[in-house]
Amino acid sequence: MQFEWQEFLGAFDVPWEARGNEWISRIAEYMTEHHGITGHQMGAHGSFIRVTVSVDRRGGNADTCLILIPLPEEKVVVLACGMECADERLISEFRAALKSAKEEICKPAKPHKWSAIIGEAPSVFQGNPQQISEGFSLDGLKLSSTERYFWQPGVSASPTVSSFHLHSSIPILVRGTSVGYDWAHTAKRDAAERLGLLVAFLSVVWNIHLDVEEGPVPLELGEVRLPDRHPGLKEFDLLPVLESSTVGNLAVPEWLSGAWLMTKRRSKIKSSVLMYMEGLRVEDRHPSLALVAYVSAVESVSLMLFEEKRCKECSNHLDVGNKFLETLKLVTAGPDFELLRLVYGNRSKTVHQGKLHGTELALGAFSFGMLSNDSATSFKLNSLGIMKGAARKLLVMAMRSQLPKKTHYTKREPSS
C-alpha cells in the first residue's frame, strides 16, 4: 500500500501477540473519550496494521491514519500516514492516545470475580430436568445448583407459530475469577472462554446438552439471579406441569477434576470437546452438519493415536479415513462399526458435495413405526446417534488418559 506522506510517532514496548488488540482498543477508547472519535476500523495488510478513525467534525474516515508495524522483541513502530494533506491536529491526538494506551496496559493485571448461569438446553427430545445434588469446584470454578426450576420455550419438532413447547431445567450457578487488566477487554473474554469450555466438557461427561444461560457478569455489578421463568411465559400457569415433573441426578464422578485439567491443557482434546459441542448445538435442526462435527471430533482424537504423515507433494494428511475407522474400533464393533463406516461417506458427501441426509430436508416430517422406511428419520435417530455416542466415548477416554499410546498407522492389505 502506497502513502503520499508519513510521520514517525514512536517505537513502543508492547507484547503484540498477547496485548496488541487490547492496545489498539485503548487507543480508540482514549480518542473517543477525549477527542470526539465516533469509531475506528482496523485492517491487516501483510506485515502491518492500519487503523483509521471517524471524526465528528468532518465525518467519514479520516485520511490521516495510524500504521502499526509489530517487530521482534515485543516492539511496535507506529507511523501516521495518509494520501493527502496531514491532519496535524489528528496526529497530535494520536500521540496523546498512544501515550495513554501505553500507560494503561503497563498497569498490573488484577482479579475480576464473576458469576454466570449454565443449564440444560431445550431440545426436540425433552427429558426430565436434572440437577447436581451438591456443589463442587473445578480448578477455581465453583458450581452450585440454583435449586429452582427455570421454564423457557422449548424446541418443536415441526415449524409452528400457533403453539409452543415448554422446557424445564434446574440450572447451575457458576462463580469464577479471571485475571485481566480490565473487565471489558481481557477478563471478560477469559471468563467467557472458560465458561464455553466448561459447558462443552460437562456435556460430554453427563451426556446431555448444557449451555450458557446467562453469560459472565462481574460481581461488582451483583451476582446473576435466575428468574423462575422466561419473560415470554409470565402469564402461563406452570403449576400443573411443575407438580408432575420428576428430577434426575447429575452425579459428579471422582475423575472429574483430573479430566478437566487434561481438557484444558491438551489442545487436541480441547478442540475435540468444543467441536462435539457444536454438534450438540445444531443437531435438532441440522443433523447433517452435526454429523460433520462429531466426525471431526473423532478425527481429532485419531491425531492423538497415530503419528502424523503427510503427502510430500501436497502436504495433506494421509490415511485420514482409515485412521478414523481404526479409532472407532476402540469403542464400537459389529453392526455399529459397519454403520459408521457408511456414515463417514455421508459426512464426506456433505463436506464436499453439499449433500444433506437428515430431517432438515423436510422439517417436521418424522416417520415412526415398524413399517417406516424413511431414510432421513433413520439417519437422525440411528446413524447420527451412534456416531455421537462413539465420539463421546472416545472423548471421555481422552480426558481420562485412557487412550492407547501413539503409534504409526500401518495400512492393512485386504485379505484374499
Beta strands, then each sheet from edge to edge (+ up, - down):
strand 1: 5-13
strand 2: 37-45
strand 3: 48-55
strand 4: 65-71
strand 5: 75-82
strand 6: 110-120
strand 7: 130-131
strand 8: 136-138
strand 9: 141-145
strand 10: 150-153
strand 11: 166-169
strand 12: 172-180
strand 13: 210-218
strand 14: 248-249
sheet 1: 1+ 5- 4+ 3- 2+
sheet 2: 8+ 9- 12+ 6- 13+
sheet 3: 7+ 14+
sheet 4: 10+ 11-
end
